[in-house]
Amino acid sequence: MSTTPAHAAYLRHPDVHGETVTFTAANDVWLAPLAGGRAWRLTDEGAPVGYPRFSPDGEHIAYTSRTSGGPEVWVIGAAGDTAPRRLTYWGRPSTKVVGWLPDGRIVATTSYAAPIARDAQLWAIDLDGTTELLPLGRSGEVAIHPSGTTVVATPWRRDQAGWKHYQGGTAVKLWISREEIALDAPAHAHAARAWEPLLDELLASKLRIAWYGDRLLFASDTPGPGAALTDRASANLWSVASDGSDLRRHTSLSSEQGYLREPATDGTTIVFSSRGRLFAMDSLDAEPREVEILASGVGASRLPRPASASENLLAMRPLHDARASVVEWRGSAHALTHRGGPSRLLAGTCGLRLREVRPLGRSPFALFVSDAEALSDRESGGVGSDVLALARLDGGGEEIRLDVGEVGRILHAIPSPDGSKIAISSHDNVVRLVTLRGVEDPAKVSQRAAAVKDPSATAWEQDAESAVEAPRLDHVREVGRSGGGEVRDLAWSPDGRWLVWAEPNSWQLSRLILSDTEDPEPTGRALTSGRYQDSAPAFSADGKHLALLSLRTFETVYDDMVFDLGFVNAERPFLLPLERTTPDPFGPHPDGWGAEAPAKDGADSPGGKDAASTREAAAPSGSDAAVQASAQPATSHSAAG
């Protein structure tokens, strides 16, 4: 059982030399006995530092520091009796100390002087600041065996722990050369040097490489050879023989136990960090033991830092009656009244992130998406889906989770105006319709009789006295699927029957899809052709028109600086009538426009109120209009593509 206080310090980037270990904590480089105990500061930077590495003789420690702004290579005596010295002036954010060469030069990786900024190369740095580019090509780490066998790792711009389980094309790969060629050999010798991939069958990153005898050590969160792409594992310490055989795993950390980071060795002892603690192994077959270190003064100097209300405000969406808004703030959900009332926490726990916080239509509930179940990815090693949940707007009651199944990551969740349906789109580009039971829409329910409400009570207190039952999940159906990318801009018609969204059909083009959610098979149908980039659909209040943004205005304009033509201001708003007979609200009227404005009550207009009622009854509803729009082509003035 660890005796190190959890709040003491977060220890990272360890290295070892003999009986002394170095590491970073609280923006400084520290030293401590390998057996554990009280640590002492070696630097007083006041800026982030990282990757300290002992020299082969243990007399110096090289590290990166941001004292000057960006990361640069610094060196300091291990005895702490001299001031640190800056050795590089590269000005590149990818600069990291990799280790030392046997001749006493520091090895660092940086994009300085690389062919492209995303690349990196290895440099050797003398203690006087002289630098030399090493002839090892595009590489981020190197491990040179005494026999001359050399292994390099491809550049890595993102720490493996910040991209767990990644197995894509930019994962760190290993290359090995078994030819004994000195680093100062002629350029043509290095150009002819043979390299071959090492452990290419492991798709996950393999980094922090070092030789331990005749075996190459590295850290990786690979599940092992032959694993499926969906298998997950925590990072562990691995090694392989110099001929690429006999792959072994030397630690067995699970997601509950931690994630192995930054292993290093002096050839005898191996050290690594996990969850801010240091561990050591006396051999490859030994069990890891914690190096219990007390970094004095770190916990005492830690002060609370108030979070800025404006910087952390992610979204604010008003309720239907405009008396309050639901607020998405710093991963939590709140209800904030507009005129002098309180702010209520609806949902939010440390360690969780809530997104897509919205009112559930006109009901007394709020909708949000939580990553509570997805935490299993880092707790138990599984793969969890996002959670769709509800909370009462008065802040009371328990969180209501809707079991929508294994949908993965929910990107967008949009409730219908009455709150009875929720449209969600997920990471696999699928649109699903979540139908609820027991949602009471105030706009469709007659006023409750009378005895009833205390006029001195607040509106939410009055709602609580007549509280409705919590909604329940009815069913979940798939209504659309995109083959071109993420589905965006989901929107509902005012009557809650029709759902529209923007579906990309290539990296540059998209079309609008319309679905009748009351159809037994509510499959989406194309509303525009997909020859342009259509986005941001929104129904008009009467449901007769659909507004959208579209990149379809191709008017060439000469460039002011270069004699060439270009398409500028191509995106403009358009209005799409949902019925053929709907007149253009901006076009000419066949009978002309009247000179007199109609009276407010309609009494002095031709035909009076009866005529107005007749016109309203004759006008098609949004639902009927959408049906006809899907069956008949739009008129020319609709600009439908």
C-alpha positions, -999 to +999 in steps of 0.1 A: +000+000+000+014+034-010+023+058+018+029+087-007+001+113-002-020+115-033-019+153-032+019+156-027+031+159-063+025+145-098+058+129-108+068+124-144+097+118-168+119+097-146+155+086-153+180+067-132+217+066-126+230+042-099+212+050-067+197+083-078+166+090-097+156+123-114+121+134-124+099+164-130+073+178-106+057+212-101+077+227-131+111+218-118+137+190-121+142+170-089+165+144-075+157+116-050+172+084-037+162+053-057+152+037-025+127+065-019+125+093+006+127+130+005+135+146-028+152+179-035+149+205-062+176+208-088+161+237-107+139+267-099+125+274-133+089+287-128+081+273-162+073+238-175+102+214-178+104+178-191+125+148-202+155+151-177+183+126-187+215+117-168+248+119-187+267+086-189+290+096-160+261+109-140+277+144-137+251+163-157+214+163-164+200+176-197+163+186-199+139+208-219+126+240-203+101+266-214+118+294-194+124+313-227+089+306-241+092+275-262+110+243-252+148+244-255+176+221-243+192+231-210+219+213-189+227+215-152+252+198-130+238+169-110+254+183-078+233+214-081+263+237-075+261+255-109+234+274-127+216+258-155+228+267-190+207+270-222+222+251-251+198+256-280+179+284-297+158+265-321+123+279-313+105+247-322+076+233-300+086+197-308+120+199-291+126+171-266+157+156-249+161+120-260+192+109-241+230+110-244+256+095-267+285+075-252+309+104-261+291+127-237+269+146-262+232+152-257+207+138-282+176+159-288+148+157-314+133+188-330+117+200-362+144+226-366+158+225-401+135+196-410+122+195-446+087+201-433+075+215-400+057+183-390+088+162-393+116+158-368+153+150-368+179+140-342+207+163-332+238+159-311+246+188-287+280+194-270+281+210-236+294+242-251+262+244-273+277+231-306+250+212-325+254+186-352+226+169-372+228+131-369+226+111-401+195+091-390+169+106-412+133+113-400+134+101-364+122+110-329+143+086-308+174+065-311+189+036-292+224+025-302+237-009-290+274-013-282+276-037-312+265-009-335+229-021-340+208+010-342+170+014-337+152+046-344+116+056-337+096+077-361+087+112-348+058+116-323+041+149-318+015+137-293+022+118-261+009+082-263-010+087-230-030+115-247-040+093-276-046+059-260-053+028-282-044+047-314-034+024-342-035+046-372-009+057-397+009+082-375+015+057-347+052+056-338+070+028-357+105+013-352+132+008-378+164-012-372+198-013-389+222-041-379+252-026-397+280-011-376+284+024-390+298+052-368+278+084-366+308+103-380+311+080-410+309+096-445+275+106-458+276+080-486+280+052-460+249+063-442+230+068-474+237+031-483+229+018-448+201-008-448+171-003-425+141-026-420+109-023-399+108-038-365+076-052-349+055-038-378+028-062-369+021-042-337+000-013-349+001+007-316+028+032-309+062+019-296+082+046-280+108+055-252+132+029-266+164+018-248+187-011-248+188-034-217+215-058-224+207-074-258+170-066-256+152-035-267+128-019-242+098+001-252+064+012-239+032+004-258-005+000-252-007-028-278-029-058-267-002-079-284+004-097-317-027-111-334-051-089-315-082-075-332-084-038-339-112-034-313-091-050-285-079-026-258-051-027-233-033-004-209+003+006-217+030-018-204+067-024-207+077-046-235+110-059-249+122-077-280+155-094-289+178-076-313+169-100-341+132-091-338+122-124-321+110-133-285+086-104-279+078-102-241+057-081-218+073-074-185+045-056-166+008-064-165-009-031-157-046-030-163-067+001-169-077+001-133-041-001-121-026+026-143-009+034-176+028+029-179+047+060-192+082+071-199+104+041-191+141+047-188+171+026-177+208+029-169+214-007-179+207-021-145+175-006-131+144+003-150+122+032-139+088+044-152+058+065-141+021+057-138-006+081-125+020+105-112+039+078-092+074+064-098+081+027-100+114+008-104+123-027-115+156-043-106+155-066-136+132-076-165+117-104-144+113-084-112+080-071-100+076-033-102+080-015-068+069+020-060+096+045-053+079+064-025+090+100-028+081+131-008+086+162-029+085+188+000+066+220-005+046+210-036+014+204-018+017+234+005+021+258-025-009+245-043-037+270-043-072+269-057-077+287-090-111+302-097-126+291-131-136+320-153-173+321-159-171+336-194-141+315-207-158+282-197-193+290-210-198+265-238-235+269-247-267+287-234-301+277-247-334+294-235-365+276-224-397+278-243-411+304-220-379+325-219-378+327-181-345+308-179-319+290-200-301+258-197-263+264-196-235+241-206-206+253-184-172+235-180-187+201-186-217+205-163-254+214-168-271+243-151-304+261-152-300+299-150-329+323-146-329+355-166-341+380-141-324+378-107-330+342-098-306+315-088-285+291-108-293+255-103-269+226-109-288+200-130-261+175-134-223+174-132-197+154-113-160+158-112-144+136-138-174+136-162-181+158-192-217+167-201-225+179-236-254+188-258-273+204-229-308+214-242-343+219-229-364+188-236-390+207-257-416+224-236-414+198-208-399+205-173-368+185-181-334+191-197-315+168-220-278+161-220-251+136-231-227+122-206-195+102-209-202+082-177-202+048-194-173+057-218-151+060-187-147+023-188-122+029-216-097+041-190-110+023-159-116-013-170-102-013-205-135-017-223-152+004-249-183+023-236-210+044-253-221+079-244-252+081-222-283+100-231-299+114-199-325+138-186-326+160-155-354+181-139-352+218-145-359+225-108-327+206-099-346+179-079-348+142-084-323+118-098-307+117-132-328+097-157-308+076-181-322+065-214-310+031-225-305+038-262-280+009-267-244+008-278-245+039-301-209+049-295-200+086-293-231+109-296-221+140-316-255+158-317-287+154-297-317+176-307-352+172-290-384+179-309-404+210-299-428+190-277-400+169-262-415+135-272-387+127-297-349+131-297-328+130-329-292+119-323-263+115-346-233+094-337-196+090-346-205+062-371-226+088-392-259+073-382-291+093-374-313+076-348-347+086-335-353+082-298-391+082-289-402+089-253-434+081-235-450+102-207-438+136-220-465+162-212-465+192-236-480+223-219-490+236-254-513+206-259-527+202-224-556+223-211-550+245-180-554+225-148-583+237-127-579+261-102-576+255-066-543+250-073-514+274-073-501+297-046-497+331-064-467+339-041-448+309-052-422+310-079-429+296-114-407+266-108-422+260-073-456+260-090-443+235-115-430+213-087-464+212-071-479+198-103-449+177-111-453+153-140-438+118-141-404+113-156-404+104-193-396+068-202-379+054-233-403+039-258-380+028-287-350+037-308-349+036-346-324+043-372-337+069-397-306+077-418-270+069-425-243+089-442-215+075-463-197+108-467-190+120-431-205+134-400-242+143-400-248+178-388-274+206-384-304+184-373-336+205-371-373+198-363-404+212-379-427+233-356-452+204-352-424+179-343-432+156-372-405+163-397-368+160-392-342+175-415-304+173-414-273+180-435-256+149-449-222+152-466-217+132-498-181+142-502-155+163-484-168+194-500-205+188-509-236+181-488-273+177-492-304+181-470-323+149-460-359+150-448-376+123-427-412+118-417-409+106-381-445+094-380-440+071-409-437+034-398-404+033-417-390+069-413-362+066-438-347+099-449-353+113-484-331+137-503-345+173-503-317+188-523-295+172-549-261+172-533-244+191-561-237+220-538-228+225-501-261+228-483-262+233-445-279+249-415-316+241-423-343+257-403-381+255-406-402+287-407-426+292-378-456+282-399-438+252-413-443+263-450-407+271-458-372+257-450-344+282-448-308+270-455-273+282-463-259+270-496-227+274-515-242+278-550-237+314-561-210+311-587-202+346-598-166+351-609-148+381-596-113+393-606-087+392-579-073+426-568-038+414-565-034+386-591-049+385-626-072+356-620-108+348-615-123+334-583-156+326-567-162+348-537-193+351-514-206+319-528-226+310-496-259+328-492-292+321-474-320+305-495-357+298-488-372+265-499-410+263-501-423+230-490-454+230-513-456+239-550-485+264-545-467+283-517-462+318-530-427+334-530-428+358-500-403+380-517-416+379-552-444+397-571-480+390-563-503+381-592-529+406-580-504+432-570-495+444-535-520+465-516-510+500-507-527+499-473-513+480-444-538+455-429-554+464-396-540+447-365-571+428-357-580+421-393-614+438-390-609+463-417-592+440-442-611+426-471-635+400-458-626+408-421-618+380-396-639+354-415-618+358-446-586+355-425-599+324-409-608+309-443-573+317-457-557+301-426-578+270-430-570+267-467-532+270-461-515+236-459-499+227-427-461+221-424-467+183-424-488+183-455-464+207-472-435+185-465-453+154-479-460+172-512-425+186-513-410+151-511-434+139-539-432+168-563-403+189-577-398+224-562-405+255-583-377+274-599-378+303-574-371+278-545-334+274-555-336+238-545-307+218-557 
